[in-house]
Amino acid sequence: MDLKRKSYELRKDIIEMMHKSKAGHVGGDLSVIDILTTLYFDIMNVNPENFKDEDHDRFLLSKGHCADALFVVLGEKGFFDKQEAIDTFSCFNSKFIGHPNTDINGVEINSGSLGHGLSIGVGMALAAKMNEKTYRTYVVLGDGEMAEGSNYEAMMAASQYKLDNLCATVDLNGLQISGTTDEVMSTASLSEKFKSFGWHVIEVLDGNDTAELQKAYREAMTIKGKPSVVMAHTIKGKGVSYMENAKEWHHGVMSEEQYEIAIKEIEEVLA
Ligand SMILES: Cc1ncc(C[n+]2csc(CCOP(=O)(O)OP(=O)(O)O)c2C)c(N)n1
């Protein structure tokens, strides 16, 4: 499968969803979409047929405000009607509210309050070890989210229990809600922090490149006796020029003209 193409098709869905709803977190969606595309369409063993089986791989979007990106990916995988998600996102009475919730087929946990996903992932990975199950657990975090102290307890526990069936990804887009991650709460030397907690660290210098991501996740599968983290250096707003690296697009709302520019730029990549 052409994963790059798929990620741009899904970017178009995200832009449609954001424009219709005038809600959502478009900047972080566009930084994380290549990660989700790679995991769901190449790496993970999870689909609508096996979702109820105990052995399916677990995916936790800890940076739950980027539910919009998760919804278009799950819709594309066939968990539900993607168009319904695009048309009703954030609308009154829609189940596609602004954050992941388990009323939606394919969603493993409710998230949105930052700092919980890694701890839950540790529990799921530990349960797999205790029950001799082969599924792997994948958790995606934001770099702003790494200011939450609970992550560091989870990092310790993952290492203590040698959870080599756990793979975290940090979406290192350098921005959070109101400024750069460094300005708001610096998470400098994050790779060193993970290493010091006993994790195997894989740097992906272009975290919007699906080929680099595929390589990283394959490497993580070979690591024994310790958890792995993929440090994905991404661009917030990637794929829409005026949104890239601009904090205003954490949850900005597009004008009609901005919407048309966004669609045009994405279609140019798809042409
Ligand atoms: C516990 C908690 N505190 C605050 C927020 C509000 N909030 C939503 S998104 C966000 C910034 C997150 O930044 P980052 O993790 O870097 O996300 P990204 O830039 O990838 O969208 C914050 C502070 C929240 N959702 N949960």
The ligand as an ORCA input file, in Angstrom:
! r2SCAN-3c Opt
* xyz 1 1
  C      -4.844     17.050     31.808
  C      -5.051     18.043     30.689
  N      -4.613     19.317     30.817
  C      -4.805     20.210     29.838
  C      -5.456     19.857     28.693
  C      -5.710     20.891     27.623
  N      -4.934     20.643     26.407
  C      -5.483     20.106     25.303
  S      -4.381     19.898     24.066
  C      -3.133     20.555     25.001
  C      -1.749     20.688     24.449
  C      -1.149     19.380     24.162
  O       0.061     19.538     23.491
  P       0.711     18.305     22.759
  O       0.658     17.129     23.649
  O       2.062     18.714     22.278
  O      -0.300     18.049     21.564
  P      -0.136     18.383     19.991
  O       0.731     19.578     19.845
  O       0.502     17.179     19.390
  O      -1.528     18.598     19.501
  C      -3.581     20.910     26.258
  C      -2.733     21.523     27.309
  C      -5.918     18.507     28.585
  N      -6.547     18.063     27.479
  N      -5.688     17.629     29.573
*
